[in-house]
């Protein structure tokens, strides 16, 4: 009976923590409803597996280790659909389920560790942290022989360039693809529209805005 009570308390802690992470922190900031079931289901599934393996393995040990390895090895992340900050939430839900699912861990210790995880994620992904920093992959309709010319063009189109990497140069079509980190202007009314046509992606003939991604 005591073990069932302990399991229920750990489950309540797990569900509370993952609900705070997904509904109070993640969704208000990223607005991706499609990832909410994945986060919640993965957390609950890992909690269930860890709790069950801990009972079967008499408190953990080899069965728990191999079981967790098997569970985690089937998880695959697609970088084209999940951003890096969303991967952080993904693994946080995993660790919360793992910590709360261990019956040998005292409830107070599990709560403290879970609270630490939530605090780190909340602070590190806060919108006000480096709020002016941005990332964009831009296709420019020119080839630059001088890095200063490239910097000046990026500054005109986007803002102050902090760092950039030239990913592709096409001398036939006069195209340069740049992965750039930049800082947006403080003045909300500053016009940063490009003087020349900028195209996001490759192979497009129409003018388009560069794709932006906060970092």
Buried (B, 14 or more C-beta within 10 A) or exposed (E): EEEEEBBEBBBEBBBBBBEBBBEEBBBEBBEBEEBEEBBBEBBBEBBBBBBBBBBEBEEBEEBBEEBBEEBEEEEEEEEEEBBEBBEBBBBBBBBBBBBBBBBEBEEEEBBEBBEEBBEEBBEEBEEEEEEEBBBBBBBBBEBBEEEEEBBEBBBBBBBEBBEBEBEEEEEEEEBBBBBBBBBBBEEEEEEEEBEEEBBBEEEEEEEEEBEBEBE
